[in-house]
Amino acid sequence: MHVALEALALGARNTGIGVCIANLLTGLAQIESTDLFTIYTSDFEGAHDVVRPAAADLVTVPCSAESRLVRAAWRQFCLNRRVRRDGADLLHGTAYVLPIATPDPPVPTVVTVHDLIALTHPQFCPTLNAWHFRSLLPRTLRRARRIIVHSRATADELIGRSGVPARKISVLRPGIADVFFKRLTKAKRESVALRYNLPERYLLFAGNLEPKKNLRTVLAALERASEHGYTGSLVLTAPQCWKNHPLAAKLTAPGSRIRVTGYVRPDDMPALYANADALVFVSLVEGFGLPIVEAQATGRPVVTSNILSMPEVAGGAACLVDPFDVASIREGLLRIIGDSSYRDALVRRGHENVKRFHPASIAAEYVKLYEELAAA
């Protein structure tokens, strides 16, 4: 079997979807398989260093990882021709959309729909992104032989909103990076603390600085938690900022208890989690929520939202709060910080939950699906 993977969302500094794709390729590289892969990426620095299966040809296409418009055009007008020329038996679109046209001869297709935010919460998407996905996603759903989602919550949304039959949907979790399964040394934790100028105590807020991440409510909850004795800071990775520039200016004001690291190297992320008192991940909407599992892998307790995919991802090993309620978040923070028995129980259950997300076992599920579709 020869699988073509459209992975144009990969870049030199991956977040979100790019991380999910990179972890899938890492997992595929770890399993025994006779399958061939052709991986199409944009032309970014370090592209040919991407971890991938031994029997894989990585093709960098003539478009920048920074230009979504050019990537979208290449996907629509060039991808089918490349897949046909390379002789693939199956095409996997790893980020929401497939080419509208069907290649001749047809090739079975599978697409990963990471979330439905462009349809359900367009106010949380850049206007061009929302238009792009709202225009192409319905056609992609019709064309795809199988649709991969990362959570049961997203599957239910997809069925309810689009009428896609349940038999056409496969719920396959993303894996977390290998670095989270490696022993973390004290020296590494100390070097990361110095490199990013981390405070002695802090809560970690991992992810882009965008409206759906609910930072304003988190800051209000932290202020109230401070009134009840919590002296730690809030550390934001925030590699990208969208619709939050006024808020971003406040974060860097003199005397602020907020630290913004900017982009964190992937091999530093485990120490950034491990040095924290807890992860605060109380998004208003998520298709999955990878930081929840990453924090659990490093032995950190998690405060996360009690809605959509996040309880499912947490696997009963997180403090669930109402993301719309400042008091609920504050109480969750105070409990996880002040109740050592509760915190330790969450950490133990978190270590068990993480076992579901090893990249090799996840990749094996993808290969099983590829083989099923190619043989149909």
C-alpha positions as CSV (number, residue, x, y, z in Angstrom):
1,M,0.0,0.0,0.0
2,H,1.2,3.5,-0.9
3,V,-0.3,6.3,1.2
4,A,0.0,10.0,0.3
5,L,-0.1,12.3,3.3
6,E,-0.9,16.0,2.6
7,A,0.9,17.7,5.5
8,L,1.1,21.3,4.4
9,A,0.2,22.5,7.9
10,L,3.7,21.3,9.1
11,G,6.1,24.1,9.7
12,A,9.4,25.0,11.4
13,R,7.5,26.1,14.6
14,N,4.5,23.8,15.0
15,T,1.5,24.5,17.2
16,G,-1.9,22.8,17.4
17,I,-2.5,20.9,14.1
18,G,1.1,21.0,13.1
19,V,2.0,19.2,16.3
20,C,-0.6,16.6,15.7
21,I,0.7,15.9,12.2
22,A,4.3,15.7,13.4
23,N,3.4,13.3,16.2
24,L,1.6,11.1,13.7
25,L,4.7,10.9,11.4
26,T,6.8,10.1,14.5
27,G,4.5,7.3,15.4
28,L,4.5,5.9,11.9
29,A,8.3,5.9,12.0
30,Q,8.2,3.7,15.1
31,I,6.0,0.8,13.8
32,E,6.9,-2.1,11.6
33,S,5.1,-1.7,8.3
34,T,5.7,-2.6,4.7
35,D,3.6,0.4,3.5
36,L,5.1,3.2,1.5
37,F,4.4,6.9,2.2
38,T,4.7,10.1,0.2
39,I,4.5,13.1,2.5
40,Y,3.8,16.6,1.0
41,T,5.0,19.5,3.0
42,S,5.5,23.2,2.4
43,D,9.0,24.4,1.8
44,F,10.2,25.4,5.3
45,E,13.6,25.4,7.0
46,G,14.2,21.9,8.4
47,A,11.5,20.2,6.4
48,H,13.7,17.3,5.4
49,D,14.6,16.7,9.0
50,V,11.0,15.8,9.9
51,V,10.8,12.4,11.5
52,R,9.0,10.0,9.2
53,P,8.8,6.3,8.3
54,A,11.9,4.8,6.7
55,A,9.9,3.9,3.6
56,A,8.8,7.5,3.1
57,D,9.5,10.1,0.4
58,L,9.2,13.7,1.7
59,V,8.3,16.1,-1.0
60,T,8.5,19.8,-0.3
61,V,6.2,21.7,-2.6
62,P,6.8,25.3,-3.9
63,C,4.8,27.2,-1.3
64,S,5.7,28.9,2.0
65,A,4.6,27.5,5.3
66,E,3.6,31.1,6.2
67,S,1.2,31.6,3.2
68,R,-2.1,29.9,3.8
69,L,-3.5,31.2,0.6
70,V,-0.7,29.6,-1.5
71,R,-0.9,26.4,0.4
72,A,-4.7,26.2,-0.2
73,A,-4.2,26.9,-3.9
74,W,-1.5,24.1,-4.2
75,R,-3.8,21.7,-2.4
76,Q,-6.7,22.4,-4.8
77,F,-4.9,22.7,-8.1
78,C,-1.8,20.6,-7.8
79,L,-2.2,17.9,-5.2
80,N,-4.4,15.5,-7.3
81,R,-1.9,15.6,-10.1
82,R,1.0,14.8,-7.7
83,V,-0.8,11.9,-6.1
84,R,-1.7,10.4,-9.4
85,R,1.9,10.8,-10.7
86,D,3.4,9.3,-7.5
87,G,1.1,6.3,-7.8
88,A,-0.5,6.5,-4.3
89,D,-3.3,4.1,-3.4
90,L,-4.8,6.4,-0.8
91,L,-4.8,10.1,0.0
92,H,-4.9,11.4,3.6
93,G,-5.7,15.1,4.0
94,T,-4.4,15.8,7.5
95,A,-6.0,19.3,7.9
96,Y,-9.7,19.7,7.3
97,V,-9.9,19.8,3.5
98,L,-9.4,17.8,0.3
99,P,-9.1,18.9,-3.3
100,I,-12.6,19.6,-4.6
101,A,-12.0,17.8,-7.9
102,T,-11.8,14.0,-7.9
103,P,-8.6,12.7,-9.6
104,D,-8.9,10.4,-12.7
105,P,-8.6,7.6,-11.9
106,P,-10.2,8.1,-8.4
107,V,-8.1,7.6,-5.3
108,P,-9.7,6.7,-2.0
109,T,-9.5,9.6,0.5
110,V,-9.5,10.1,4.2
111,V,-9.5,13.5,5.9
112,T,-8.8,14.6,9.5
113,V,-11.2,17.2,10.8
114,H,-9.6,18.5,13.9
115,D,-12.6,20.5,15.0
116,L,-15.7,22.3,13.7
117,I,-14.9,25.7,15.1
118,A,-15.2,27.5,11.7
119,L,-18.8,26.2,11.5
120,T,-19.9,26.3,15.2
121,H,-17.9,29.3,16.5
122,P,-16.8,31.4,13.5
123,Q,-16.2,34.4,15.8
124,F,-13.1,32.5,17.1
125,C,-11.6,32.2,13.6
126,P,-9.9,34.7,11.4
127,T,-12.4,35.8,8.8
128,L,-10.5,34.3,5.8
129,N,-10.0,31.0,7.6
130,A,-13.7,30.8,8.5
131,W,-14.7,31.5,4.9
132,H,-12.2,29.0,3.6
133,F,-13.3,26.1,5.8
134,R,-17.0,26.9,5.6
135,S,-16.8,26.8,1.8
136,L,-14.7,23.7,1.4
137,L,-15.6,21.5,4.4
138,P,-19.0,20.4,3.2
139,R,-17.6,19.3,-0.1
140,T,-14.7,17.5,1.6
141,L,-17.1,15.7,3.9
142,R,-19.0,14.4,0.8
143,R,-15.9,13.4,-1.0
144,A,-14.0,11.7,1.8
145,R,-14.5,7.9,2.1
146,R,-13.7,8.3,5.9
147,I,-13.5,11.2,8.2
148,I,-11.1,11.2,11.2
149,V,-11.9,13.2,14.3
150,H,-10.0,13.3,17.5
151,S,-12.8,13.1,20.0
152,R,-16.3,11.6,20.4
153,A,-17.5,15.1,21.1
154,T,-16.4,16.3,17.7
155,A,-17.9,13.2,16.1
156,D,-21.3,14.0,17.7
157,E,-21.1,17.6,16.5
158,L,-20.3,16.5,13.0
159,I,-23.2,14.1,12.9
160,G,-25.6,16.6,14.3
161,R,-24.5,19.5,12.2
162,S,-23.7,18.0,8.8
163,G,-25.7,14.8,8.7
164,V,-22.6,12.7,8.0
165,P,-23.5,9.1,8.9
166,A,-21.7,7.7,11.9
167,R,-20.3,4.8,9.9
168,K,-18.2,7.3,7.9
169,I,-16.5,8.7,11.0
170,S,-13.5,7.2,12.8
171,V,-12.5,8.6,16.2
172,L,-8.7,8.4,16.4
173,R,-6.8,10.2,19.1
174,P,-3.6,12.2,18.4
175,G,-0.5,11.0,20.0
176,I,1.8,13.1,22.1
177,A,5.4,13.6,21.3
178,D,8.0,11.1,22.3
179,V,9.9,13.6,24.4
180,F,7.0,13.4,27.0
181,F,7.7,9.7,27.6
182,K,11.4,10.3,28.4
183,R,12.9,10.8,31.8
184,L,13.1,14.4,32.7
185,T,16.2,15.3,34.7
186,K,16.6,18.0,37.4
187,A,19.3,19.6,35.3
188,K,17.0,19.9,32.3
189,R,14.3,21.5,34.5
190,E,16.7,24.0,35.9
191,S,18.2,24.9,32.5
192,V,14.7,25.5,31.1
193,A,13.8,27.7,34.1
194,L,16.8,29.8,33.4
195,R,16.4,29.9,29.6
196,Y,12.8,31.2,29.8
197,N,13.2,33.2,33.1
198,L,10.5,31.3,34.8
199,P,9.3,32.4,38.2
200,E,9.6,30.0,41.2
201,R,5.9,29.3,41.3
202,Y,3.5,29.6,38.3
203,L,0.5,28.3,36.6
204,L,1.1,27.4,32.9
205,F,-1.2,28.6,30.1
206,A,-0.1,26.7,27.0
207,G,-1.3,27.7,23.5
208,N,-1.8,30.6,21.2
209,L,-3.2,33.9,22.6
210,E,-6.5,33.9,20.9
211,P,-10.1,34.5,22.0
212,K,-11.2,30.8,22.3
213,K,-8.4,30.3,24.9
214,N,-10.4,32.4,27.4
215,L,-7.4,34.3,28.8
216,R,-9.4,37.2,30.2
217,T,-11.5,34.9,32.4
218,V,-8.3,33.0,33.5
219,L,-6.7,36.3,34.5
220,A,-9.8,37.3,36.5
221,A,-9.8,33.9,38.3
222,L,-6.1,34.2,39.1
223,E,-6.6,37.7,40.6
224,R,-9.3,36.2,42.9
225,A,-7.1,33.2,43.7
226,S,-4.4,35.7,44.7
227,E,-6.8,37.3,47.2
228,H,-7.0,33.8,48.8
229,G,-3.3,33.4,49.2
230,Y,-1.9,32.1,45.9
231,T,1.3,33.9,45.2
232,G,2.3,32.3,41.9
233,S,2.5,33.9,38.5
234,L,0.9,32.9,35.2
235,V,3.3,31.8,32.4
236,L,2.0,32.0,28.8
237,T,3.7,30.3,25.9
238,A,1.5,32.3,23.5
239,P,3.6,31.9,20.3
240,Q,0.9,33.7,18.3
241,C,-1.5,36.5,19.1
242,W,-4.8,37.0,17.3
243,K,-7.5,39.5,18.4
244,N,-5.8,40.0,21.7
245,H,-3.3,42.8,21.0
246,P,-4.8,45.2,23.7
247,L,-4.7,42.3,26.2
248,A,-1.1,41.4,25.1
249,A,0.0,44.9,25.9
250,K,-1.3,44.6,29.5
251,L,0.6,41.3,29.9
252,T,4.0,43.0,29.5
253,A,3.2,46.0,31.8
254,P,5.8,46.7,34.5
255,G,5.0,44.8,37.7
256,S,2.7,42.3,36.0
257,R,2.6,38.7,37.4
258,I,2.3,37.5,33.8
259,R,5.3,36.0,32.0
260,V,5.2,35.5,28.2
261,T,7.8,33.1,27.0
262,G,7.0,33.2,23.3
263,Y,7.6,30.1,21.2
264,V,9.1,27.2,23.3
265,R,11.3,24.6,21.7
266,P,9.6,21.2,21.6
267,D,12.3,19.5,23.7
268,D,11.9,22.2,26.4
269,M,8.1,21.8,26.8
270,P,8.1,18.9,29.3
271,A,10.3,20.9,31.7
272,L,8.0,23.9,31.3
273,Y,5.1,21.8,32.3
274,A,6.9,20.0,35.1
275,N,8.1,23.2,36.7
276,A,4.6,24.5,37.0
277,D,2.1,24.2,39.8
278,A,-0.6,23.2,37.3
279,L,-1.8,23.6,33.8
280,V,-4.7,25.9,33.3
281,F,-6.5,25.0,30.1
282,V,-10.1,26.4,30.2
283,S,-10.9,27.0,26.5
284,L,-14.3,27.9,25.4
285,V,-14.1,25.4,22.5
286,E,-11.6,22.7,21.5
287,G,-11.6,19.8,19.1
288,F,-9.2,18.0,21.4
289,G,-6.8,19.8,23.8
290,L,-3.3,18.2,23.5
291,P,-1.8,20.3,26.4
292,I,-4.0,18.4,28.8
293,V,-2.3,15.1,28.1
294,E,1.1,16.7,27.8
295,A,0.8,18.1,31.3
296,Q,-0.4,14.8,32.7
297,A,2.6,13.0,31.1
298,T,4.9,15.3,33.2
299,G,3.1,14.6,36.4
300,R,1.3,18.0,36.6
301,P,-2.3,18.4,37.7
302,V,-4.7,20.0,35.2
303,V,-7.6,22.5,35.5
304,T,-9.7,22.3,32.3
305,S,-13.2,23.0,31.0
306,N,-16.1,20.8,31.7
307,I,-17.5,21.1,28.1
308,L,-17.1,19.5,24.7
309,S,-14.0,17.4,24.2
310,M,-11.9,18.4,27.2
311,P,-13.4,16.0,29.8
312,E,-13.1,13.2,27.3
313,V,-9.4,14.0,26.7
314,A,-8.7,14.4,30.5
315,G,-10.0,10.9,31.1
316,G,-11.3,11.6,34.6
317,A,-7.9,12.9,35.6
318,A,-8.4,16.7,35.7
319,C,-10.2,19.3,37.8
320,L,-13.2,20.2,35.6
321,V,-14.5,23.8,35.8
322,D,-17.1,26.0,34.0
323,P,-15.0,28.1,31.6
324,F,-17.6,30.8,31.6
325,D,-17.6,31.2,35.4
326,V,-14.7,33.1,37.1
327,A,-15.7,31.7,40.5
328,S,-15.6,28.1,39.2
329,I,-12.1,28.5,37.8
330,R,-10.9,30.2,41.0
331,E,-12.3,27.4,43.1
332,G,-10.6,24.8,40.8
333,L,-7.3,26.6,41.1
334,L,-7.4,26.9,44.8
335,R,-8.4,23.3,45.3
336,I,-5.7,21.9,43.1
337,I,-3.1,24.1,44.8
338,G,-4.3,23.7,48.4
339,D,-5.5,20.0,48.5
340,S,-2.4,17.8,48.2
341,S,-4.5,14.5,48.4
342,Y,-6.7,15.7,45.6
343,R,-3.8,16.9,43.5
344,D,-1.8,13.6,44.0
345,A,-4.9,11.6,43.0
346,L,-5.2,13.6,39.8
347,V,-1.5,13.1,39.0
348,R,-1.8,9.3,39.5
349,R,-4.9,9.1,37.2
350,G,-3.2,11.3,34.7
351,H,-0.3,8.9,34.4
352,E,-2.8,6.2,33.5
353,N,-4.6,8.3,31.0
354,V,-1.4,9.2,29.2
355,K,-0.9,5.5,28.2
356,R,-3.7,6.0,25.6
357,F,-1.6,8.5,23.7
358,H,1.7,6.9,22.8
359,P,2.5,7.9,19.2
360,A,3.3,4.3,18.0
361,S,0.1,2.8,19.2
362,I,-1.9,5.7,17.7
363,A,-0.1,5.3,14.4
364,A,-0.9,1.6,14.3
365,E,-4.6,2.5,14.4
366,Y,-4.1,4.9,11.5
367,V,-2.3,2.2,9.4
368,K,-5.1,-0.2,10.2
369,L,-7.6,2.3,8.8
370,Y,-5.5,3.0,5.7
371,E,-5.4,-0.7,4.9
372,E,-9.1,-1.0,5.4
373,L,-9.9,1.9,3.0
374,A,-7.3,0.9,0.4
375,A,-8.8,-2.6,0.3
376,A,-12.4,-1.6,0.1
